[in-house]
Amino acid sequence: MWTRHEGFQNFVWSHWHGDISNSLMENLSYKLRNLKLHLKWWNRHVYGNIHTHVEELKKELAGRPPPIGHLKLNVDKAARENPKPTGGGGILRDNTGSIIFAFFSLLRRSD
């Protein structure tokens, strides 16, 4: 993901370029620590919280109808702490949003 971002290579080059010592190992150690610090900053400012983005995209995709000629199956579950029942269900829709099939089942009950 990072490597495909248009500014990534320039960002890495700008924080990797230059030596601070005549020692190869000191230079490598410094460059790695420096790059790690700047990559953390870059990731936070360019991508933000990736988990939040993933959840937003999942919600967006869940609301989209399937292509013409295809069906879409959404499934979910509900659970509480024991001894409450746990259930799951799903709904199958066509590209117009019409319900083709729906189901629900008690998955587990702990006593």
ROSE-4610 file (N, C-alpha, C; in Angstrom, 1 decimal, always signed):
// ROSE-4610
residu = [M/M/M/W/W/W/T/T/T/R/R/R/H/H/H/E/E/E/G/G/G/F/F/F/Q/Q/Q/N/N/N/F/F/F/V/V/V/W/W/W/S/S/S/H/H/H/W/W/W/H/H/H/G/G/G/D/D/D/I/I/I/S/S/S/N/N/N/S/S/S/L/L/L/M/M/M/E/E/E/N/N/N/L/L/L/S/S/S/Y/Y/Y/K/K/K/L/L/L/R/R/R/N/N/N/L/L/L/K/K/K/L/L/L/H/H/H/L/L/L/K/K/K/W/W/W/W/W/W/N/N/N/R/R/R/H/H/H/V/V/V/Y/Y/Y/G/G/G/N/N/N/I/I/I/H/H/H/T/T/T/H/H/H/V/V/V/E/E/E/E/E/E/L/L/L/K/K/K/K/K/K/E/E/E/L/L/L/A/A/A/G/G/G/R/R/R/P/P/P/P/P/P/P/P/P/I/I/I/G/G/G/H/H/H/L/L/L/K/K/K/L/L/L/N/N/N/V/V/V/D/D/D/K/K/K/A/A/A/A/A/A/R/R/R/E/E/E/N/N/N/P/P/P/K/K/K/P/P/P/T/T/T/G/G/G/G/G/G/G/G/G/G/G/G/I/I/I/L/L/L/R/R/R/D/D/D/N/N/N/T/T/T/G/G/G/S/S/S/I/I/I/I/I/I/F/F/F/A/A/A/F/F/F/F/F/F/S/S/S/L/L/L/L/L/L/R/R/R/R/R/R/S/S/S/D/D/D]
num = [1/1/1/2/2/2/3/3/3/4/4/4/5/5/5/6/6/6/7/7/7/8/8/8/9/9/9/10/10/10/11/11/11/12/12/12/13/13/13/14/14/14/15/15/15/16/16/16/17/17/17/18/18/18/19/19/19/20/20/20/21/21/21/22/22/22/23/23/23/24/24/24/25/25/25/26/26/26/27/27/27/28/28/28/29/29/29/30/30/30/31/31/31/32/32/32/33/33/33/34/34/34/35/35/35/36/36/36/37/37/37/38/38/38/39/39/39/40/40/40/41/41/41/42/42/42/43/43/43/44/44/44/45/45/45/46/46/46/47/47/47/48/48/48/49/49/49/50/50/50/51/51/51/52/52/52/53/53/53/54/54/54/55/55/55/56/56/56/57/57/57/58/58/58/59/59/59/60/60/60/61/61/61/62/62/62/63/63/63/64/64/64/65/65/65/66/66/66/67/67/67/68/68/68/69/69/69/70/70/70/71/71/71/72/72/72/73/73/73/74/74/74/75/75/75/76/76/76/77/77/77/78/78/78/79/79/79/80/80/80/81/81/81/82/82/82/83/83/83/84/84/84/85/85/85/86/86/86/87/87/87/88/88/88/89/89/89/90/90/90/91/91/91/92/92/92/93/93/93/94/94/94/95/95/95/96/96/96/97/97/97/98/98/98/99/99/99/100/100/100/101/101/101/102/102/102/103/103/103/104/104/104/105/105/105/106/106/106/107/107/107/108/108/108/109/109/109/110/110/110/111/111/111]
x = [+0.8/+0.0/+0.9/+1.8/+2.7/+3.5/+4.0/+4.9/+4.2/+2.9/+2.1/+1.7/+1.9/+1.5/+2.5/+1.9/+2.8/+4.0/+3.8/+4.9/+5.8/+5.6/+6.4/+7.9/+8.2/+9.7/+10.4/+9.8/+10.5/+10.6/+9.6/+9.6/+10.7/+10.9/+11.9/+13.3/+13.4/+14.7/+15.1/+14.2/+14.5/+15.0/+14.5/+14.9/+16.0/+16.4/+17.5/+18.8/+18.7/+19.9/+20.8/+22.1/+23.1/+23.7/+24.9/+25.6/+25.9/+26.0/+26.3/+27.7/+28.3/+29.5/+30.3/+31.6/+32.4/+32.1/+31.4/+31.2/+29.9/+30.0/+28.9/+27.8/+28.2/+27.2/+26.5/+27.2/+26.6/+25.6/+26.0/+25.1/+23.8/+24.0/+22.9/+21.9/+22.5/+21.7/+20.9/+21.6/+20.9/+19.8/+20.1/+19.1/+17.9/+18.1/+16.9/+16.1/+16.7/+15.9/+15.2/+15.9/+15.3/+14.1/+14.3/+13.3/+12.1/+12.3/+11.2/+10.4/+11.0/+10.3/+9.5/+10.1/+9.4/+8.3/+8.5/+7.4/+6.2/+6.4/+5.3/+4.5/+5.2/+4.5/+3.8/+4.4/+3.8/+2.6/+2.7/+1.5/+0.3/+0.6/-0.5/-1.1/-0.3/-0.9/-1.4/-0.9/-1.3/-2.5/-2.4/-3.5/-4.4/-4.0/-4.8/-5.0/-6.1/-6.4/-7.0/-6.2/-6.6/-7.8/-7.9/-9.1/-10.4/-10.3/-11.5/-11.9/-10.9/-11.2/-11.8/-11.2/-11.8/-13.2/-13.6/-15.0/-15.9/-15.4/-16.2/-16.4/-15.4/-15.6/-16.5/-16.4/-17.3/-18.8/-19.1/-20.4/-20.9/-20.0/-20.3/-20.6/-19.8/-20.0/-21.3/-21.6/-22.8/-24.1/-24.0/-25.2/-25.4/-24.4/-24.4/-25.2/-26.0/-26.6/-25.6/-25.9/-25.0/-25.2/-24.3/-24.5/-25.7/-26.2/-27.4/-27.1/-28.0/-27.8/-27.2/-26.8/-26.1/-27.0/-26.7/-27.4/-26.4/-26.9/-26.0/-26.6/-25.7/-26.1/-25.4/-26.2/-25.6/-26.0/-25.0/-25.2/-24.7/-25.3/-24.9/-25.2/-24.7/-25.0/-25.2/-25.8/-26.0/-25.7/-25.0/-24.6/-24.6/-24.9/-24.7/-23.9/-23.6/-22.9/-23.8/-23.1/-23.9/-24.8/-25.9/-26.5/-27.5/-27.3/-28.2/-28.0/-29.1/-29.0/-28.1/-27.6/-26.8/-27.5/-27.7/-28.4/-27.7/-28.1/-27.5/-28.5/-28.3/-29.3/-28.7/-29.5/-29.0/-30.2/-29.9/-30.9/-30.2/-30.9/-30.4/-31.3/-30.6/-31.3/-30.8/-31.6/-31.2/-30.7/-30.4/-29.8/-30.8/-32.1/-33.1/-33.4/-32.8/-33.0/-34.2/-34.8/-35.9/-35.3/-36.1/-35.7/-36.0/-35.0/-35.2/-35.4/-34.6/-34.7/-34.1/-34.7/-34.1/-34.2/-33.3/-33.3/-32.7/-33.1/-32.5/-32.5/-31.5/-31.4/-30.8/-31.2/-30.6/-29.4/-28.2/-27.0/-26.5/-26.7/-26.3/-27.0/-27.3/-27.8/-27.1/-26.5/-25.8/-26.7/-26.8/-27.6/-26.7]
y = [-1.2/+0.0/+1.2/+1.3/+2.5/+2.7/+1.6/+1.7/+2.1/+2.0/+2.5/+3.9/+4.5/+5.9/+6.8/+7.8/+8.5/+9.3/+9.6/+10.4/+9.5/+8.2/+7.3/+7.3/+7.1/+7.0/+8.3/+9.4/+10.7/+10.9/+10.5/+10.6/+9.8/+8.5/+7.7/+8.2/+8.6/+9.1/+10.4/+11.3/+12.5/+12.2/+11.1/+10.8/+9.7/+9.3/+8.3/+8.9/+9.9/+10.5/+11.2/+11.1/+11.8/+10.9/+11.2/+10.4/+11.3/+10.7/+11.5/+11.1/+10.0/+9.5/+8.8/+8.5/+7.7/+6.2/+5.8/+4.4/+3.9/+2.9/+2.3/+1.9/+1.2/+0.7/+1.8/+2.9/+4.0/+4.7/+4.9/+5.5/+4.7/+3.4/+2.5/+2.5/+2.4/+2.5/+3.8/+4.9/+6.2/+6.3/+5.9/+6.0/+5.2/+4.0/+3.1/+3.7/+4.2/+4.8/+6.1/+6.9/+8.1/+7.8/+6.8/+6.5/+5.9/+5.1/+4.5/+5.6/+6.5/+7.7/+8.4/+8.7/+9.5/+8.7/+7.4/+6.6/+6.5/+6.4/+6.4/+7.7/+8.8/+10.1/+10.1/+9.7/+9.7/+8.8/+7.7/+6.7/+7.4/+8.0/+8.6/+9.8/+10.5/+11.7/+11.4/+10.4/+10.1/+9.1/+8.1/+7.1/+7.2/+7.9/+7.9/+6.6/+6.4/+5.1/+4.1/+3.2/+2.3/+1.4/+1.1/+0.3/+1.1/+2.4/+3.2/+3.2/+3.4/+3.4/+2.1/+1.0/-0.3/-0.5/-0.1/-0.2/+0.7/+1.9/+2.8/+2.2/+1.6/+1.0/-0.2/-1.0/-2.1/-1.6/-0.6/+0.0/+0.5/+1.2/+1.7/+0.5/-0.5/-1.6/-2.4/-2.5/-3.2/-2.5/-1.2/-0.5/-0.5/-1.0/-1.0/-2.2/-2.1/-3.3/-4.0/-5.3/-6.1/-5.7/-6.0/-5.8/-6.5/-6.0/-6.7/-8.1/-9.0/-10.4/-11.1/-10.4/-11.0/-10.8/-11.6/-11.5/-11.1/-10.6/-10.2/-10.8/-11.4/-12.0/-11.3/-10.7/-10.1/-11.0/-11.3/-12.1/-11.3/-11.7/-11.0/-12.0/-11.7/-12.5/-11.5/-12.0/-11.3/-12.2/-11.6/-12.5/-11.6/-12.2/-11.6/-12.5/-12.0/-12.8/-14.0/-15.1/-16.3/-15.9/-16.5/-17.6/-17.2/-16.1/-15.6/-16.3/-16.3/-17.0/-16.2/-16.9/-16.4/-16.7/-15.8/-16.0/-15.4/-15.9/-15.4/-15.4/-14.6/-14.6/-13.9/-13.9/-13.3/-13.0/-12.2/-11.7/-11.7/-12.3/-12.4/-11.4/-10.5/-9.4/-9.5/-9.0/-8.8/-7.4/-7.0/-5.7/-4.6/-4.9/-3.8/-3.7/-4.5/-4.5/-5.4/-6.1/-7.0/-8.2/-8.6/-9.7/-11.0/-11.8/-13.1/-14.2/-14.1/-15.1/-14.4/-14.8/-14.4/-15.5/-15.5/-16.6/-16.1/-16.8/-16.6/-17.9/-18.1/-19.3/-19.0/-19.7/-19.7/-20.6/-20.0/-20.7/-21.5/-20.9/-21.5/-20.9/-21.8/-21.3/-21.9/-21.1/-21.7/-21.5/-22.5/-22.4/-22.4]
z = [+0.0/+0.0/+0.0/+0.9/+1.0/-0.3/-0.8/-2.0/-3.2/-3.3/-4.4/-4.3/-3.2/-3.0/-3.8/-4.5/-5.4/-4.7/-3.5/-2.8/-2.0/-1.9/-1.0/-1.4/-2.6/-2.9/-2.6/-2.9/-2.6/-1.1/-0.4/+1.1/+1.6/+1.2/+1.7/+1.3/+0.1/-0.4/+0.5/+0.7/+1.5/+2.9/+3.5/+4.9/+4.9/+3.8/+3.8/+3.3/+2.5/+1.8/+2.8/+2.6/+3.5/+4.5/+4.9/+5.9/+7.1/+8.3/+9.4/+10.0/+9.5/+10.0/+8.9/+9.2/+8.3/+8.4/+9.5/+9.8/+9.1/+8.3/+7.5/+8.5/+9.6/+10.5/+11.3/+11.6/+12.3/+11.3/+10.1/+9.1/+8.9/+8.8/+8.5/+9.7/+10.9/+12.2/+12.3/+12.0/+12.1/+11.0/+9.8/+8.7/+9.0/+9.5/+9.9/+11.0/+12.0/+13.1/+12.6/+11.9/+11.3/+10.4/+9.5/+8.6/+9.3/+10.3/+11.1/+11.7/+12.3/+13.0/+12.0/+10.8/+9.8/+9.1/+9.0/+8.4/+9.3/+10.6/+11.5/+11.3/+11.3/+11.1/+9.8/+8.7/+7.4/+7.3/+7.9/+7.9/+8.6/+9.7/+10.5/+9.7/+9.0/+8.3/+6.9/+6.3/+4.9/+5.0/+5.8/+5.8/+7.0/+8.1/+9.3/+9.9/+10.6/+11.2/+10.2/+9.8/+8.7/+9.1/+10.3/+10.8/+10.6/+10.9/+10.7/+9.2/+8.3/+6.9/+6.4/+6.9/+6.5/+6.9/+8.1/+8.6/+7.8/+7.4/+6.6/+5.2/+4.6/+3.3/+3.4/+4.5/+4.6/+4.6/+5.4/+5.4/+4.1/+3.4/+2.0/+1.1/+1.1/+0.2/+0.6/+1.9/+2.3/+1.8/+1.6/+1.1/-0.4/-1.1/-2.6/-3.1/-4.1/-4.7/-5.6/-5.8/-6.6/-8.1/-9.0/-10.4/-10.9/-12.1/-12.7/-13.0/-12.6/-12.8/-11.7/-10.6/-9.5/-8.3/-7.2/-6.0/-4.9/-3.8/-2.7/-1.4/-0.7/+0.6/+1.7/+2.6/+3.8/+5.0/+5.8/+7.0/+8.3/+9.4/+10.7/+11.8/+13.0/+14.1/+15.3/+16.3/+17.6/+18.7/+19.7/+20.8/+22.1/+23.2/+24.5/+25.4/+26.6/+27.5/+27.9/+28.3/+28.8/+29.9/+30.1/+29.4/+28.3/+27.7/+26.6/+25.3/+24.5/+23.2/+22.2/+21.3/+20.2/+18.9/+18.0/+16.8/+15.6/+14.4/+13.2/+12.1/+11.1/+10.0/+8.8/+7.7/+6.5/+5.6/+4.6/+3.6/+2.2/+1.3/-0.1/-0.9/-1.6/-2.4/-3.9/-4.8/-6.1/-6.4/-7.6/-7.9/-7.7/-7.6/-7.3/-5.9/-5.0/-3.6/-3.1/-4.0/-3.6/-2.9/-1.8/-1.0/-1.7/-1.9/-2.6/-1.5/-0.4/+0.6/+1.9/+3.0/+4.3/+5.3/+6.3/+7.2/+8.6/+9.6/+11.0/+11.7/+12.5/+13.3/+14.6/+15.6/+16.9/+16.8/+17.0/+16.8/+18.0/+19.2/+20.4/+21.6/+22.6/+23.8/+25.0/+25.8/+27.0/+28.2/+29.0/+30.2/+31.5]
